[in-house]
């Protein structure tokens, strides 16, 4: 898969569901698309997954 296809899957399966879940009942949290993407990359780095 090329990078665009992988990014699309991440967006559909991880980012959007996370934003939807956080929007329900979490009035004290402000989370956006960039936060979720940042969390994914931080976790991937901690798990020693390389994105190159």
N, CA, C and O atoms as a CHARMM CRD file, in Angstrom:
* protein
*
  208
    1    1 UNK  N      0.83700  -1.19200   0.00000 PROA 1      0.00000
    2    1 UNK  CA     0.00000   0.00000   0.00000 PROA 1      0.00000
    3    1 UNK  C      0.87200   1.24300   0.00000 PROA 1      0.00000
    4    1 UNK  O      1.96400   1.26100   0.56900 PROA 1      0.00000
    5    2 UNK  N      0.37700   2.25700  -0.63600 PROA 2      0.00000
    6    2 UNK  CA     1.10700   3.50700  -0.58000 PROA 2      0.00000
    7    2 UNK  C      0.69400   4.28600   0.68800 PROA 2      0.00000
    8    2 UNK  O     -0.25700   3.91900   1.37800 PROA 2      0.00000
    9    3 UNK  N      1.41400   5.33100   0.96000 PROA 3      0.00000
   10    3 UNK  CA     1.20200   6.10900   2.18900 PROA 3      0.00000
   11    3 UNK  C     -0.21400   6.68300   2.25500 PROA 3      0.00000
   12    3 UNK  O     -0.82500   6.69600   3.32400 PROA 3      0.00000
   13    4 UNK  N     -0.73200   7.15100   1.13800 PROA 4      0.00000
   14    4 UNK  CA    -2.07700   7.74200   1.11500 PROA 4      0.00000
   15    4 UNK  C     -3.13800   6.70900   1.51700 PROA 4      0.00000
   16    4 UNK  O     -4.07400   7.03900   2.24500 PROA 4      0.00000
   17    5 UNK  N     -3.00000   5.49000   1.05900 PROA 5      0.00000
   18    5 UNK  CA    -3.95600   4.43100   1.40900 PROA 5      0.00000
   19    5 UNK  C     -3.87800   4.10200   2.89900 PROA 5      0.00000
   20    5 UNK  O     -4.90600   3.93300   3.55500 PROA 5      0.00000
   21    6 UNK  N     -2.66400   4.01200   3.42800 PROA 6      0.00000
   22    6 UNK  CA    -2.48300   3.73100   4.86300 PROA 6      0.00000
   23    6 UNK  C     -3.06000   4.85900   5.69900 PROA 6      0.00000
   24    6 UNK  O     -3.74700   4.61000   6.69000 PROA 6      0.00000
   25    7 UNK  N     -2.78400   6.10500   5.30600 PROA 7      0.00000
   26    7 UNK  CA    -3.33600   7.25100   6.03200 PROA 7      0.00000
   27    7 UNK  C     -4.86500   7.23200   6.02100 PROA 7      0.00000
   28    7 UNK  O     -5.49600   7.58400   7.01700 PROA 7      0.00000
   29    8 UNK  N     -5.45400   6.82600   4.91200 PROA 8      0.00000
   30    8 UNK  CA    -6.91300   6.73800   4.82000 PROA 8      0.00000
   31    8 UNK  C     -7.48100   5.70600   5.78200 PROA 8      0.00000
   32    8 UNK  O     -8.51000   5.94400   6.41500 PROA 8      0.00000
   33    9 UNK  N     -6.82600   4.57700   5.89300 PROA 9      0.00000
   34    9 UNK  CA    -7.27600   3.53100   6.81600 PROA 9      0.00000
   35    9 UNK  C     -7.14300   4.00600   8.25800 PROA 9      0.00000
   36    9 UNK  O     -8.04500   3.78700   9.06700 PROA 9      0.00000
   37   10 UNK  N     -6.02900   4.65300   8.58800 PROA 10     0.00000
   38   10 UNK  CA    -5.83500   5.17000   9.94500 PROA 10     0.00000
   39   10 UNK  C     -6.91700   6.19200  10.27700 PROA 10     0.00000
   40   10 UNK  O     -7.47300   6.18800  11.37500 PROA 10     0.00000
   41   11 UNK  N     -7.20400   7.05400   9.33200 PROA 11     0.00000
   42   11 UNK  CA    -8.23900   8.07700   9.52800 PROA 11     0.00000
   43   11 UNK  C     -9.60400   7.42700   9.78900 PROA 11     0.00000
   44   11 UNK  O    -10.31500   7.80500  10.72000 PROA 11     0.00000
   45   12 UNK  N     -9.94900   6.45600   8.96400 PROA 12     0.00000
   46   12 UNK  CA   -11.26400   5.81300   9.04200 PROA 12     0.00000
   47   12 UNK  C    -11.42500   4.91800  10.27200 PROA 12     0.00000
   48   12 UNK  O    -12.47200   4.93300  10.92000 PROA 12     0.00000
   49   13 UNK  N    -10.40400   4.15000  10.58700 PROA 13     0.00000
   50   13 UNK  CA   -10.51700   3.13300  11.63100 PROA 13     0.00000
   51   13 UNK  C    -10.09000   3.59700  13.02000 PROA 13     0.00000
   52   13 UNK  O    -10.50300   3.01200  14.02100 PROA 13     0.00000
   53   14 UNK  N     -9.25900   4.65100  13.08900 PROA 14     0.00000
   54   14 UNK  CA    -8.73600   5.07100  14.38900 PROA 14     0.00000
   55   14 UNK  C     -9.10800   6.51100  14.73400 PROA 14     0.00000
   56   14 UNK  O     -9.71300   6.77300  15.77400 PROA 14     0.00000
   57   15 UNK  N     -8.73900   7.44600  13.84600 PROA 15     0.00000
   58   15 UNK  CA    -8.89200   8.86400  14.17500 PROA 15     0.00000
   59   15 UNK  C    -10.35800   9.25200  14.33300 PROA 15     0.00000
   60   15 UNK  O    -10.74300   9.79300  15.37000 PROA 15     0.00000
   61   16 UNK  N    -11.16800   8.98800  13.33600 PROA 16     0.00000
   62   16 UNK  CA   -12.57200   9.40000  13.40700 PROA 16     0.00000
   63   16 UNK  C    -13.33800   8.72200  14.55300 PROA 16     0.00000
   64   16 UNK  O    -14.07200   9.40700  15.26600 PROA 16     0.00000
   65   17 UNK  N    -13.19600   7.39600  14.75900 PROA 17     0.00000
   66   17 UNK  CA   -13.87800   6.78600  15.90600 PROA 17     0.00000
   67   17 UNK  C    -13.41700   7.36200  17.25000 PROA 17     0.00000
   68   17 UNK  O    -14.22400   7.50900  18.16700 PROA 17     0.00000
   69   18 UNK  N    -12.14100   7.68400  17.37100 PROA 18     0.00000
   70   18 UNK  CA   -11.63400   8.26700  18.61500 PROA 18     0.00000
   71   18 UNK  C    -12.24900   9.63200  18.85000 PROA 18     0.00000
   72   18 UNK  O    -12.67800   9.93200  19.96400 PROA 18     0.00000
   73   19 UNK  N    -12.29800  10.46200  17.82400 PROA 19     0.00000
   74   19 UNK  CA   -12.90000  11.78300  17.96000 PROA 19     0.00000
   75   19 UNK  C    -14.37800  11.68200  18.31200 PROA 19     0.00000
   76   19 UNK  O    -14.87600  12.46400  19.12200 PROA 19     0.00000
   77   20 UNK  N    -15.07200  10.74400  17.72100 PROA 20     0.00000
   78   20 UNK  CA   -16.49000  10.55300  18.03000 PROA 20     0.00000
   79   20 UNK  C    -16.67600  10.10500  19.47100 PROA 20     0.00000
   80   20 UNK  O    -17.56200  10.60900  20.16200 PROA 20     0.00000
   81   21 UNK  N    -15.85800   9.16900  19.93500 PROA 21     0.00000
   82   21 UNK  CA   -15.95500   8.68700  21.31100 PROA 21     0.00000
   83   21 UNK  C    -15.63900   9.78300  22.31900 PROA 21     0.00000
   84   21 UNK  O    -16.30400   9.89400  23.34900 PROA 21     0.00000
   85   22 UNK  N    -14.63600  10.58400  22.02700 PROA 22     0.00000
   86   22 UNK  CA   -14.24300  11.64400  22.95600 PROA 22     0.00000
   87   22 UNK  C    -15.24700  12.78200  22.98500 PROA 22     0.00000
   88   22 UNK  O    -15.29700  13.53500  23.95700 PROA 22     0.00000
   89   23 UNK  N    -16.03500  12.91600  21.95000 PROA 23     0.00000
   90   23 UNK  CA   -17.03100  13.98200  21.90000 PROA 23     0.00000
   91   23 UNK  C    -18.25300  13.70300  22.75200 PROA 23     0.00000
   92   23 UNK  O    -19.04500  14.60800  23.01400 PROA 23     0.00000
   93   24 UNK  N    -18.41400  12.48100  23.18200 PROA 24     0.00000
   94   24 UNK  CA   -19.59600  12.08200  23.93400 PROA 24     0.00000
   95   24 UNK  C    -19.26200  11.93900  25.41100 PROA 24     0.00000
   96   24 UNK  O    -18.62900  10.96400  25.81800 PROA 24     0.00000
   97   25 UNK  N    -19.68900  12.91200  26.21700 PROA 25     0.00000
   98   25 UNK  CA   -19.52700  12.80100  27.65300 PROA 25     0.00000
   99   25 UNK  C    -18.20000  13.28300  28.20700 PROA 25     0.00000
  100   25 UNK  O    -17.93200  13.12700  29.39800 PROA 25     0.00000
  101   26 UNK  N    -17.36600  13.86800  27.35600 PROA 26     0.00000
  102   26 UNK  CA   -16.06700  14.34800  27.81200 PROA 26     0.00000
  103   26 UNK  C    -15.98200  15.86200  27.60400 PROA 26     0.00000
  104   26 UNK  O    -15.15400  16.34400  26.83000 PROA 26     0.00000
  105   27 UNK  N    -16.82700  16.59200  28.28700 PROA 27     0.00000
  106   27 UNK  CA   -16.89700  18.02800  28.09600 PROA 27     0.00000
  107   27 UNK  C    -15.61000  18.74400  28.50600 PROA 27     0.00000
  108   27 UNK  O    -15.32800  19.83300  28.00700 PROA 27     0.00000
  109   28 UNK  N    -14.83000  18.15100  29.40400 PROA 28     0.00000
  110   28 UNK  CA   -13.64400  18.80700  29.92300 PROA 28     0.00000
  111   28 UNK  C    -12.41200  18.59600  29.04300 PROA 28     0.00000
  112   28 UNK  O    -11.37400  19.21500  29.27500 PROA 28     0.00000
  113   29 UNK  N    -12.51800  17.73800  28.04800 PROA 29     0.00000
  114   29 UNK  CA   -11.39600  17.47200  27.16800 PROA 29     0.00000
  115   29 UNK  C    -11.59900  18.18800  25.84200 PROA 29     0.00000
  116   29 UNK  O    -12.68800  18.16200  25.26700 PROA 29     0.00000
  117   30 UNK  N    -10.55100  18.81800  25.37100 PROA 30     0.00000
  118   30 UNK  CA   -10.56200  19.38200  24.03500 PROA 30     0.00000
  119   30 UNK  C     -9.56400  18.57500  23.22300 PROA 30     0.00000
  120   30 UNK  O     -8.35400  18.67000  23.42600 PROA 30     0.00000
  121   31 UNK  N    -10.07800  17.79600  22.32200 PROA 31     0.00000
  122   31 UNK  CA    -9.21900  16.94500  21.51400 PROA 31     0.00000
  123   31 UNK  C     -9.59300  17.15200  20.05500 PROA 31     0.00000
  124   31 UNK  O    -10.77000  17.26300  19.71100 PROA 31     0.00000
  125   32 UNK  N     -8.59100  17.20200  19.21500 PROA 32     0.00000
  126   32 UNK  CA    -8.85500  17.39600  17.79900 PROA 32     0.00000
  127   32 UNK  C     -8.06800  16.37800  16.97100 PROA 32     0.00000
  128   32 UNK  O     -7.36700  15.51600  17.50100 PROA 32     0.00000
  129   33 UNK  N     -8.20800  16.51000  15.68800 PROA 33     0.00000
  130   33 UNK  CA    -7.58100  15.59200  14.74700 PROA 33     0.00000
  131   33 UNK  C     -6.07100  15.50700  14.97100 PROA 33     0.00000
  132   33 UNK  O     -5.50700  14.41200  14.97300 PROA 33     0.00000
  133   34 UNK  N     -5.41700  16.64700  15.15800 PROA 34     0.00000
  134   34 UNK  CA    -3.96100  16.67200  15.34400 PROA 34     0.00000
  135   34 UNK  C     -3.55300  15.95100  16.63000 PROA 34     0.00000
  136   34 UNK  O     -2.51600  15.28900  16.65200 PROA 34     0.00000
  137   35 UNK  N     -4.33700  16.06300  17.69100 PROA 35     0.00000
  138   35 UNK  CA    -4.03200  15.36100  18.93500 PROA 35     0.00000
  139   35 UNK  C     -4.05200  13.85000  18.72600 PROA 35     0.00000
  140   35 UNK  O     -3.14800  13.13900  19.16500 PROA 35     0.00000
  141   36 UNK  N     -5.08800  13.37300  18.05600 PROA 36     0.00000
  142   36 UNK  CA    -5.21400  11.92600  17.84500 PROA 36     0.00000
  143   36 UNK  C     -4.06700  11.41800  16.98300 PROA 36     0.00000
  144   36 UNK  O     -3.47500  10.38300  17.28800 PROA 36     0.00000
  145   37 UNK  N     -3.75100  12.13100  15.91600 PROA 37     0.00000
  146   37 UNK  CA    -2.63300  11.71200  15.06600 PROA 37     0.00000
  147   37 UNK  C     -1.32200  11.71300  15.85300 PROA 37     0.00000
  148   37 UNK  O     -0.49900  10.81200  15.69300 PROA 37     0.00000
  149   38 UNK  N     -1.13200  12.71600  16.69400 PROA 38     0.00000
  150   38 UNK  CA     0.06400  12.78200  17.52400 PROA 38     0.00000
  151   38 UNK  C      0.16100  11.61700  18.47900 PROA 38     0.00000
  152   38 UNK  O      1.24500  11.07700  18.70000 PROA 38     0.00000
  153   39 UNK  N     -0.97800  11.22100  19.05400 PROA 39     0.00000
  154   39 UNK  CA    -0.98500  10.07100  19.96400 PROA 39     0.00000
  155   39 UNK  C     -0.58800   8.79400  19.23600 PROA 39     0.00000
  156   39 UNK  O      0.14600   7.96600  19.77500 PROA 39     0.00000
  157   40 UNK  N     -1.07600   8.63900  18.01200 PROA 40     0.00000
  158   40 UNK  CA    -0.73900   7.44700  17.22500 PROA 40     0.00000
  159   40 UNK  C      0.76800   7.38500  16.99100 PROA 40     0.00000
  160   40 UNK  O      1.38800   6.34200  17.20100 PROA 40     0.00000
  161   41 UNK  N      1.35000   8.48500  16.56300 PROA 41     0.00000
  162   41 UNK  CA     2.77800   8.48900  16.28100 PROA 41     0.00000
  163   41 UNK  C      3.59800   8.32200  17.54800 PROA 41     0.00000
  164   41 UNK  O      4.63900   7.66600  17.52100 PROA 41     0.00000
  165   42 UNK  N      3.15300   8.90100  18.66200 PROA 42     0.00000
  166   42 UNK  CA     3.86700   8.72900  19.93000 PROA 42     0.00000
  167   42 UNK  C      3.84000   7.26700  20.35500 PROA 42     0.00000
  168   42 UNK  O      4.86500   6.70900  20.74700 PROA 42     0.00000
  169   43 UNK  N      2.66800   6.65000  20.27700 PROA 43     0.00000
  170   43 UNK  CA     2.56200   5.23700  20.65700 PROA 43     0.00000
  171   43 UNK  C      3.37400   4.34600  19.72700 PROA 43     0.00000
  172   43 UNK  O      4.01100   3.39000  20.17000 PROA 43     0.00000
  173   44 UNK  N      3.35000   4.66000  18.44800 PROA 44     0.00000
  174   44 UNK  CA     4.12700   3.86500  17.49100 PROA 44     0.00000
  175   44 UNK  C      5.62000   3.96300  17.80400 PROA 44     0.00000
  176   44 UNK  O      6.34300   2.97200  17.70300 PROA 44     0.00000
  177   45 UNK  N      6.07400   5.14000  18.17700 PROA 45     0.00000
  178   45 UNK  CA     7.48200   5.30200  18.53000 PROA 45     0.00000
  179   45 UNK  C      7.81700   4.50300  19.78600 PROA 45     0.00000
  180   45 UNK  O      8.88300   3.89200  19.86200 PROA 45     0.00000
  181   46 UNK  N      6.93400   4.50100  20.75500 PROA 46     0.00000
  182   46 UNK  CA     7.15600   3.76900  21.99700 PROA 46     0.00000
  183   46 UNK  C      7.14100   2.26100  21.77100 PROA 46     0.00000
  184   46 UNK  O      7.75200   1.51000  22.53200 PROA 46     0.00000
  185   47 UNK  N      6.45200   1.82400  20.73700 PROA 47     0.00000
  186   47 UNK  CA     6.38000   0.39300  20.42200 PROA 47     0.00000
  187   47 UNK  C      7.44900  -0.00600  19.41200 PROA 47     0.00000
  188   47 UNK  O      7.47400  -1.14600  18.94700 PROA 47     0.00000
  189   48 UNK  N      8.33000   0.92900  19.07300 PROA 48     0.00000
  190   48 UNK  CA     9.43100   0.70500  18.15000 PROA 48     0.00000
  191   48 UNK  C      8.96600   0.35000  16.74000 PROA 48     0.00000
  192   48 UNK  O      9.60700  -0.43300  16.03900 PROA 48     0.00000
  193   49 UNK  N      7.85700   0.92900  16.34400 PROA 49     0.00000
  194   49 UNK  CA     7.40100   0.80200  14.96400 PROA 49     0.00000
  195   49 UNK  C      7.99000   1.97800  14.19300 PROA 49     0.00000
  196   49 UNK  O      7.83100   3.12900  14.60000 PROA 49     0.00000
  197   50 UNK  N      8.64800   1.70600  13.11600 PROA 50     0.00000
  198   50 UNK  CA     9.22800   2.76600  12.30300 PROA 50     0.00000
  199   50 UNK  C      8.32000   3.04400  11.11400 PROA 50     0.00000
  200   50 UNK  O      7.85000   2.11400  10.45800 PROA 50     0.00000
  201   51 UNK  N      8.07600   4.30100  10.83800 PROA 51     0.00000
  202   51 UNK  CA     7.12800   4.71400   9.80400 PROA 51     0.00000
  203   51 UNK  C      7.81900   4.99400   8.47700 PROA 51     0.00000
  204   51 UNK  O      7.20100   5.57700   7.58700 PROA 51     0.00000
  205   52 UNK  N      9.05700   4.60700   8.31600 PROA 52     0.00000
  206   52 UNK  CA     9.77200   4.86300   7.06000 PROA 52     0.00000
  207   52 UNK  C      9.66600   3.67100   6.13700 PROA 52     0.00000
  208   52 UNK  O     10.20400   3.69700   5.03000 PROA 52     0.00000
